[in-house]
Every structure is written in structure tokens, then in C-alpha cells.
């Protein structure tokens, strides 16, 4: 893969608290975001004119699946290919605990293996609950920050209304990092759209 402005790993929670209908809303909302002209403009607006994107699904300890491998977004056709791949991604691995730190660690491994050269490496974590199994997320976040990566978060609040505080304290870090919220999976499409625009543009976009 040719060099890109950003390599973005979307790490999505599919633990037991996320049922099939909620997963469909989250995956469908993410796919819809890549069909948005603003997201395409953000992905292709940098000096290298492209972004690389993948989708990692995670739940309990040892339960992570790279549902969509690295794909390059450089034009409308490639953005549609990414959208279709995310839309068609199966709900794997099996539902389990919320091993947030384990999911983040798997995302860092995926980012370390990103093809080509990327100006920025970003892990985009979305979930609806606190870490409750496996390694804690804070030290994993610290490893990412030490390596120059950025970890951003999207907290779904329908299960835990105060989840944003956990994401702010234990998940996000690195250059330009931020956390956002959405009320529930129904609102996920709007939230991930705004989040992707901000991630792909960096500090150039005021949200």
C-alpha cells in the first residue's frame, strides 16, 4: 500500500452487552459514514491524499477479530468499498466480557502492522461498558502514547451513563486525543460520522 496520511483502526465492542441488532446499527452507521462526502474529503484532503482503515471487533479475553483488513481510501470508489466491507462484516468474535484493554492491545498490534507509511496512527475505540476482564486499559493506552500513537474513544451511554469518565481516564491519549459520547446505538451513526471527520482531519475541524 502506498503511503497515507492516517492509518485508522476502528476497534468496536461486540461484548455480551451488544446484541445483534445493536451491532447492526453500529456497523451500519460506520458504513454510512464512509459514504459521506465530508468523510471522504477528510480522508483524502491531506498531503498524501489517502487514509488506510480497518475494523477490529473485540469482546472478552482472547476474543478479537480483524473483521475488515487494511483498505485504502483515496476516492469515492474506494470509500464505497470500505463501507461495503464494514456493512458485510460478520459479528465475530463470540460475545463475552468487556475486555477493553485486551481489545486496545489487539488494535495496537494491528496498527503496528499497517501497510505502507502513515503520518498518523490512530486507534478509534467504541464501546458501551467499562473494562471488566483481562489487562486494564490504562497501561495499554500508555504504551500507545509512548509509541506516538493516538487513542480516541466513543462511549455509548445506554448501559453506563457515566462511561465517558472511564474513557477519559483510562482509554484516550496521545496527540490530539479526544472522547465523544452517544446516547445509544440508534445515535451511533451520527456520532461516528462526527468522530471520523474529526479524526481524519485532526485539529483542522472544529466539532
N, C-alpha and C positions, 0 to 999 in steps of 0.2 A: 504493500500500500504506500502511496506517495505521502509526503509529509502533510500534516493537518495542523490547524490552529488549536484544536482541542480534542482530546480523547476523553469521552464521557461514558462512564459505566453507570447504567441505571440499575440500582440494586433494590428490588421490590420484595416486600414482605408477603409471603404466602403461608404464614403460620396458621394454626388451627383457628385463630380468631378471624381470619379472612376466608369467608365462604366462597363458593364458586361464582355466585352472582356478583359479589364484591370484586373478585379478581377480574371478572369480565369488564366491569366498569373501569377498573384501574388500567388494565391493558388497553381497552378500547379508547380511554381518554388519552393515554400516552400515544397511541397510534394516530388519533385525531390531531394531536399537537404537531406531529411531523408533517401533517398535510396543511398546516397553517402557513400562509406566506410570510408572516413575521418570523416564525421559527426558521424557515428556510433562509430568509435574509440574514438572520443572526448567524446561522451555521456557515454561510458562505461569504460573510462580509469581512473576514479577516484577511491578512496579507497572503495566506496560503489558499484562501477561497474554499475551505472544506473543513468538515468535522468528521470524527470517527465515533461511532455509537455502538454500544452493545447492551444487552439486557440480561441481568443476573437475577434469578429468583432464589430466595432463601427462606428457611424456616428454622428447624432445630439443629442441634449439633450434628455435623457431618451431612447436612441436607441442604446442599446448594446446587444449582443447575444453571449453566450458561445457556439460557433458552434461545438467545439470538447472539451469534458471534459478531465479531467486529465487522461493521459495514461503514462505508464511506458515504457521507452526504455532501455532494458537490453541485447538485442541480435538482430540478423538480422530480425527474425520473428516479434518481437515487433516494431522494427523501420519501417518495411513494413506496419504493422497495423496502425501506426501513419500516415504514408504517404497516405495510402488509405483513412483514415478518413478525412484528410485535403483536399484531392483531391475531395472527395464527399460532402464536406460541402456546404450547400446552401448559397446563397448570402443574408443573413439576418444580421441585421435588414434592414428596408427600407432606401433608400438613403436619406440623409438630409444634414444639415450643418456639418462643421468640428468642432465638439465639442471635441477637443483634450484633454482638461483637464478632461472632463467627461469620455472619454474613458480610460484615465490613472487611474482615480479613480476607475472605474469598474475593471480594471486589478489588482489594489491593493487589492480589496475585494476578487477577485478570488485567488490571491496568499495567502491571509490570511487563506483561506480555503483549501489550498493544502494538500492532504492526506499524511500521513507519515511525517517523519522528513527530512528536506533538509538542507544541509550545506550552500547553497547559494539560495537566492530568487531573480529572475531576471525578470524584465518586459521589453519585446522587442517591442518597438513601431515603426510601419512603417506607413507612410502616405505621401500625396502629397500636403499638404497645411497647412498654419498657423491656429491656433486656431481662430475661429470666432463666437463661441456660448458657453453659459454655463460658468462654472467656469474656470478661467485661469489655464494653466498647471503648471506654476512655483510653486505655493503653494502646489499643489498635489505632484510634484517632491520633494519638501522639506519634506513633510510628509514621503514619501518613504525613503529618505535618513536618516531621524531621526530614522526610524524603522530598519535601517541596510540593506535595500534593494538596489539593483542596477537597474537603468533605463537606457537602451540603446536605440538608435534611428537609423532608416534607413529612410532618406529623399529622396523621389522621386522628381527630379528636373524639370520634363517636364512642370509642371504648374507654379512653382515659382523657378526660377534658384538660388535664394539666400536663399532657405529654410533651408539649413544647419545651418546658423547663428541663426535662430529661435530655432531649435532643440538644438543647443549647449547652448543657453542662458536660455531656458525655459523648456526643456524636460529631458535631461540626468543628471544623478547624482548618487552618491554612489560609493562604492569600484570598481575600475577598469572600470568605465563607459566610453562609447565612442559613437560617432555618425559616421555613414557612409552615403554615397550617392550612388544613381544610376541614370542614365540619364532619364530612363522612364521604364514602366512596362516590356518592352521587355528584359531589362537588369536585371530585378529583380531576376531571378533565380541565376545568378552568384553572385549578391550582397548578397542575403540571405544565399547562401552557405558559402561564406567567413565569414559572420556575425555569423552564427551558430557555425562554427568551433571556432571562437574566443570566443564567449560567453561560449560555453561548456567547453573549455579548460582554460578559464581565461587568466592569464598572461603567460601561458606556450607556447602560439603560437605567433609567430611574423607574422603579416599580411603585 
